[in-house]
Amino acid sequence: MYLKEHLTFDRANMIVESVKEGNDELKTLYMKGIFIQGGVKNANERIYPVSEIENAVDTLNKQITEGYSVLGEVDHPDDLKINLDRVSHMITSMWMDGPNGFGKLKILPTPMGQLVTTMLQSGVKLGVSSRGSGNVNDLDGKVSDFEIITVDIVAQPSAPNAYPKAIYESLMNMKHGHKVLDIAREARGNKKVQSYLGEEVKRLVKELKIK
């Protein structure tokens, strides 16, 4: 069964970190916090036993240790497939802290990652949503055979209709929207391009009234 669980910025205790790498003037952004909660019934009426989360976290960390790139997207697709044109970040680690699975992700300089970076720098509060598979007991809602495929970045549901998918679609409908996404591919290392992209996304965020 396809399972996805949404955590808002506040519920995930999300922290945004900025790290300068080497002599590069550009900074890499990271998001760190709770990726999935264990032992409690969530909004989807499901309960993830702590043991299931522990096993899933161990499996994902093993993949990372073995050199496998665990990529995530902006918003959820309708299946477990990773769409490379939607990738915005890479999960660098996960660990257990109490009943919850915590994690850290690195924002990538992809077009979608560049949009996420600009939104974060503009003060947009983004959350996360785990995407995985498992079985759900119809009687008590407990999940078994749980596997985390990835964790995606999503917007606060408190901002009506302001999910990243809506941001993407609204950008495409804006004047020069297609141009903004094309230019995003060239934004890495080009301050003029980054400035243009930043202003366009800020304008979009203002239009969507995201706070």
Secondary structure, DSSP 8 states (H G I E B T S, - for coil): -EEEEEE-TTTTT-EEEEEE-TT-SSEEEEEEEEEE--SSB-TTS-B--HHHHHHHHHHHHHHHHTT--EEEEBS--SSS---GGGEEEEEEEEEEETTEEEEEEEE-SSHHHHHHHHHHHTT--EEEEEEEEEEE-TTT-BEEEEEEEEEEEEE-TTSTT--HHHHHHHHHHSTTHHHHHHHHTT-TT-HHHHHHHHHHHHHHHHHHT--
